[in-house]
Amino acid sequence: MQTPAVPRVRANTAADKKTQQPQDAQKPQKPPKPKRPQYLQKSQKPIYKEWSFYVIIAVLAVVVIGAIFVSGRSARIDWNEMVLGTQLPQPPADRGEVRTNSLDELSVAIKNLSDKQYADYVDACKENGFTVDAEFNSSTYSAYNSEGYKLALSHYGGKSDLRIQLKKPIEMSAITWPESAAGSQLPTPRSTIGKFTFEHEDNFCVYIGSTSKEDYNAYVKACNDKGFTVNYSKGDNYYTADNGDGWHVSLKYEGNQIMSIDLDAPPKDNSAASSPAPDNAKSSETAQSSQTACTRIPDPCSKAG
């Protein structure tokens, strides 16, 4: 029996490889993968782990909080709702803050006015009669009108706030000069028209009306002659000094025929302060707190004008 013939497998020759090369060349080649830029080859942190992320968040928080704060303090002002508003011209803008709105005082801040708007408003107030005893510089203007209302304006350049303060006249009547220890320290003013904001045995504050600037100057001289010459300070509209016993006086010409007089007793020494307080200590404390009230009608009984 014959064995079947096994077909012979012919090995690939160099010629065969040459014939196969064109077929391999016809296969599409994938483009090479582009290399990532060097700065991207490093591992990147999540954005919330970058310090700059927190800086940006902090800045945005400050801006948002600031905007809320400003908007909360600035609102539209209806000038017709201002109790003393009829005494003044309406401001050139209606955005701002109302600080006081009462029968005694008006205080508002009008936001972001230019220098020209401020100058025009000052002129409008002058036309409304606020020209009595006027004092002014590049940033402030103050004056009375014929009815005794006192106006104070301020604006500090650029797009800053215009601050308006108006106070009603002080209601005065006939007064009697005190015969207390405090009253005996000073000469009696020529005018007997005035108003005490407080009066105690050892201090008082009083506004004296019907007092011209000449009357004020004469009273300063009278206080000087009475011994108030120690540690004195003097300006056009104010005078402060002590006497030899330590009493302290503050005088000021407020304008519109008004003079203020503020007198304080000598400070108590340490031994007196360490001893038990007498029953009238409450009166003295009340006087000190009342003295703060004195500074509000209509200008401070100030120590330095």
Residue pairs with C-beta under 8 A, 6 or more apart in sequence:
47 53
73 97
74 95
74 96
74 97
74 111
75 95
75 96
75 97
76 94
76 95
77 91
77 94
77 95
77 96
77 98
77 108
77 110
78 94
79 85
79 90
79 91
79 94
81 101
82 98
82 101
82 106
82 108
83 101
83 102
83 103
83 106
84 103
84 105
84 106
84 149
84 166
84 168
85 106
87 128
87 145
87 149
87 166
88 106
88 125
88 128
88 151
88 164
88 166
89 121
89 124
89 125
89 127
89 128
91 108
91 110
91 113
91 121
91 162
91 164
92 110
92 113
92 117
92 120
92 121
93 110
93 111
93 112
93 113
93 117
94 110
95 110
95 111
95 112
96 108
96 109
96 110
96 111
96 161
97 108
97 109
97 111
98 107
98 108
99 107
99 108
99 109
100 106
100 107
101 107
101 108
103 168
104 167
104 168
105 165
105 166
105 167
105 168
106 164
106 165
106 166
107 163
107 164
107 165
107 166
108 163
108 164
109 161
109 162
109 163
109 164
110 161
110 162
110 163
110 164
111 161
112 159
112 160
112 161
113 121
113 155
113 159
113 160
113 161
113 162
114 158
114 159
115 155
115 157
115 158
117 162
118 153
118 155
118 162
121 153
121 162
122 136
122 141
122 153
125 141
125 143
125 151
125 153
126 134
126 143
128 145
129 145
129 146
130 143
130 144
130 145
130 149
130 151
131 143
131 145
132 143
132 144
132 145
132 146
132 255
132 256
133 143
133 144
133 255
133 256
134 141
134 142
134 143
135 141
135 142
135 143
135 255
136 142
136 143
138 157
139 154
139 155
139 156
139 157
140 152
140 153
140 154
141 151
141 152
141 153
141 154
142 150
142 151
142 152
142 153
142 255
143 150
143 151
143 255
144 150
144 151
144 255
144 256
145 151
147 169
148 168
148 169
148 170
148 256
149 166
149 167
149 168
149 169
150 166
150 167
150 169
150 255
150 256
150 298
150 299
151 164
151 165
151 166
152 163
152 164
152 165
152 166
153 162
153 163
153 164
153 165
154 162
154 163
155 161
155 162
155 163
167 297
167 298
168 298
170 195
170 207
170 209
170 258
170 297
170 298
171 195
172 193
172 194
172 195
172 207
172 209
173 193
173 194
173 195
174 192
174 193
175 192
175 193
175 194
175 195
175 196
175 206
176 192
177 183
177 188
177 189
177 192
178 199
178 204
180 199
180 200
180 201
180 202
180 204
181 201
181 202
181 265
182 200
182 201
182 202
182 203
182 204
182 247
182 263
182 265
183 204
185 226
185 243
185 247
185 249
185 263
186 223
186 226
186 228
186 249
186 261
186 263
187 219
187 222
187 223
187 226
189 208
189 211
189 215
189 219
189 259
189 261
190 211
190 215
190 218
190 219
191 208
191 209
191 210
191 211
191 215
193 208
193 209
193 210
194 206
194 207
194 208
194 209
195 206
195 207
195 209
195 297
196 204
196 205
196 206
197 205
197 206
197 207
197 290
197 293
197 294
197 297
197 301
198 204
198 205
198 287
198 290
198 291
198 293
198 294
199 206
200 283
200 284
200 286
200 287
201 280
201 283
202 264
202 265
202 284
202 287
203 263
203 264
203 265
203 287
203 291
204 261
204 262
204 263
205 260
205 261
205 262
205 263
205 290
205 291
205 294
205 301
206 260
206 261
207 254
207 258
207 259
207 260
207 261
207 297
208 258
208 259
208 260
208 261
209 257
209 258
210 257
211 219
211 253
211 257
211 258
211 259
212 257
213 253
215 259
216 251
216 253
216 259
219 251
219 259
220 234
220 239
220 251
223 239
223 241
223 249
223 251
224 232
224 241
226 243
227 243
227 244
228 241
228 242
228 243
228 247
228 249
229 241
229 243
230 241
230 242
230 243
230 244
231 241
231 242
232 239
232 240
232 241
232 242
233 239
233 240
233 241
233 303
233 304
234 240
235 304
235 305
237 252
237 253
237 254
237 255
237 305
238 250
238 251
238 252
238 253
238 302
238 304
238 305
239 249
239 250
239 251
239 252
240 248
240 249
240 250
240 251
240 303
240 304
241 248
241 249
242 248
242 249
243 249
245 266
246 265
246 266
246 267
247 263
247 264
247 265
247 266
248 263
248 264
248 266
249 261
249 262
249 263
249 264
250 260
250 261
250 262
250 263
250 301
250 302
250 303
251 259
251 260
251 261
251 262
252 259
252 260
252 299
252 300
252 301
252 302
252 305
253 259
254 260
254 298
254 299
260 299
260 301
261 301
262 291
262 294
262 301
264 291
291 301
294 300
294 301
295 301
295 302
